Amino acid sequence: MGRKIVSLLAVFILLAGLMAGCGKKENKAVDAPNPAAQNGSAYSGQESGTTQEKSGSGTYNGQIDGNSVEIKFNGEDNAFRLSEEVKGIFEGKALNRGDNVSFKYYEDQYGRMVLTSIAAAQ
């Protein structure tokens, strides 16, 4: 009888140790790169010195959401993100669907085209 109790106690201790190890989770934080921390300034989406502003013209198709518009450019419909400088233009509805527009933009680090200026073409 004493042997049975010792055996059961040993099995219980072994199972308790296994259960404690299985329930333990390792939480390793993965730090995402922070561009603002790298250059010591607030991050605006356009990294100075690494992006090149480009010009284009096309047909304004309309606003996708509060941050994006669609412009037919180089024969394709393209989405453009709105920089803070041009968001006000779209709040006033200065452009209409089908308007010919000229604009400036850059590609951000994610490959998105970001408008820096836009105006109805003459």
N, C-alpha and C positions, 0 to 999 in steps of 0.2 A: 504494500500500500504506500509506503514511504517513497519507494522508487517511482511509482506512478505520479505522485505529487511533484517530485523533482523534475520528471520528464515534462509534465504539463507546464510547470513553471518555466523551464528552459525554452519550450516552444513559444510560450506567451511572450517572454522577453525577446526572443528572436523576431517574432511577428511585430511586436511593438517597435523595435528598432527599424525594421523594414518600412513600416507605415510612416514613421517619422521622416525617413529619408525620401520617400515618394511624395510626400506632401510639400516638401521644401521646393520653392521656386526661386530661381536666380533671376533677379531683375537687373540686367545690365543696360544702363542707359546708353543709347547711341546718339551722339551729338551730330545734328545736321550742320552742314557748313553754314555759317552766318556771314553773308557778305558785308553787313554793316560792321561787324566786329573786325573784319579783315582790313578795311580801309579807314576805320575810325569815324565814319560819318553815317548819317541816316541813309538807309537804302531806298533808292527811288525807283529801282527797276532797270535803270540804264547805268551800266558800269562805265565810268569815265575811262577813255582811252582804249576800251576793248570793243566798242560798237561803232559802226559807221552809219551815219544818217544817210538815207537814200530818198530819192524823189520818185513820184509816180503820178499817173493820172488814170482815171477810170470812171465807172458809173456807180453812183451811190445806190445801193439796193435797200438800205434801211438799217435800223438799229436792232441788234440781236437781243441785247439786255442793257443794263445800266453801265456795263463796262466794255461792250464790244459793238462794232458795226460791221456790215458786210459791204464790200466794194468789189465790183467786177473789174479785175486788174490783170493785164496780160492774158486776156481771154478766159480767165477762170474767176469764179466767185471765191473771194478770200475774206476770212475774218481778221479784223484788226482790233487789238486792244486799244482802249482810250487812255492816253496819258492824262495826268491831272490838268495839264495845260489846255487840252481840247474838250474835256468833259462839259464845260459850260456852253460850248457851241451846240451840243445836242440837247441840252436842257431847254434851250430857246427854240428848238425845232427850226433852225435856220436853213437846213437842207431838206429837200424833198426826194422821195424815191424817184430814180431815173435822172437826177441831176448829174451832169458831168462835173467831176471834181479833180482838183490837183492837190497833192498831199505830200508830206514828208513823214518818214517812219524809220525805225530801226528794228533789228531783230534782237530780242532779249536772249538771255542764257538758255531759255527753254525752247528757242526757235520760234517764238510767237512774234508776229509783226505788231509793233506798238506805234500808233499815230502820235506825232508830235505837233503837226499842224495840218489843217484841211480847209479848203475854201472852194466855193463854186467856181468852175472854170468859165472864163469869158468866151 
